[in-house]
């Protein structure tokens, strides 16, 4: 039987109150480990990742989910506008200019949930963790009668993923379904999220598709076909952080992509339109959006993106003087690498920022979630990630952490399911 953790009546207030006061541990760890052990042929991989999963849920109000959904829809609409496409591709690499059709599977929209409502921090085209979060959501005990796993059933996640794959396949002019798929990264078995590569492969196999987890550097392109370990590959689920496929070792994949010999998703064009952090300067500029005849409703939704600007010699003095109000990110960064809160900056790091290609985003503090760790009540920072495809939310998850940015090194932190109030 579920119980009430809090008696707040307003949906937004109830969710935040539960994050502060509900200390219930909702994770059925035995069920999770049992399920993943079956999928991963053992649990050694999880043992090497002790802070991958948190044992609490994060509460989010239905109104916050709806607000975030409007932001996603507004961005997806914006990326189809010729004026925006021209502006985004102006600073992209040439490989992004050709449109093969696919939009990109499992987009990730990352939000901080503060007192002013959701703030979109960034967009990711190779958003990690979806398969792990789907497994995590299935291993929860709902502790409060107001809560439900959201926004769509984790039980349907694998079917939703395969539907994305088929949609990407058709978007590139193919018929039927792909026969063979490669899940690709550099030296994948050493990647922190390697377990989910295996989960993705198992899911594809259950849908009748031959799948392989492959090192991008072992791919071969010959006679108009992409091959991995001697197996012809129809579609690549791309997890590389070489977003423009510019590295020499990725030349076979690049050739297969450019020649349309294989469907690649997500691909360089998707990253150029969605995830290049310089694009946040366009998305957060209401005057510019108005000049492009973006609807008032979409401009209002995009106001959830904190003001973002490129760091230039002209604005550097002002940004330095006001640094405590800004968060600095490399334009081509990923995984919070080389990202800095302004109030933590040193002169040495500031010099590195000025020498690089950075954007400054108005600091939007993350929300917090109370946990009990070692018998002591503690707070962890929270962000919420929406996994989407073509503007539709497929799964919602949260990450708990300490420090400047998300990580998987925090005791009591890691991925957490989202319960909607």
RATA-V790421 format. One line per field, one symbol per residue. phi: phi as a letter, one per 40 degrees, with the letter a starting at -180 (. if undefined). psi: psi as a letter, one per 30 degrees, with the letter a starting at -180 (. if undefined). A space follows every 10 residues. Layout:
BEGIN
phi->???
psi->???
END
This chain:
BEGIN
phi->.cbccabdbc dccccccccc bcbccccccc cccccccccb fhbcccccbc bcbcbbbbcb cdcccccccc cdcccdcdcb cdccdccccc bccdccccbc hcchcfcbbb bbbbcchcbc cabbcbcchc ccccccccbb bccbccbaca cbdccccccc ccccdcccdc ccgcbgbccb bbcbacfdcc cdcddccccc cccccccgbc bacbcdcccb bafgbcbbfg bcbcabccbc cccbfccdcb dccccccccg cbcbacbdcd cccbbccccc ccccbccccc ccgccdcccc cccccddbac cbdccddccc cbdccbbbbc dbcafgcfba cccbcbcccc cccccbbbbb bdcbcccbbc bbbfgbcbbb cbbbbccbaf gbcbababbb abhcbcabbc dgbhcacbbc b
psi->kllkflgkek eeeeeeeefe fjgkjfkiee eeeeeeeeeg hlgeeefgif heklgllkkk leeeeeeeee eeeeeeeeff keeeeeeefe gllefffkjf ekfjlhlkjk kkjafglkkk elkkfhklfe eeeeeeefhk jkfkfflkkl flkffgeeee eeeeeeeeee fggllblkek kkjklkieff kegeefeeee eeeeefggkk lkjkkffflk jkhgkkkjhg kkkekkjjgk gifghfkefg eeeeeeeefg fkkkklleee eeeefkffff fefgjeeeee fghkleeeee efffjkkklk kleefeeeee egffglkkkk egllggkgkk kefgkleeee eeeefajllk kkkjklalkk lkkhgkklkk lklkkkklkh fkkekkllkk llaelklhgk kfaakklkkk .
END
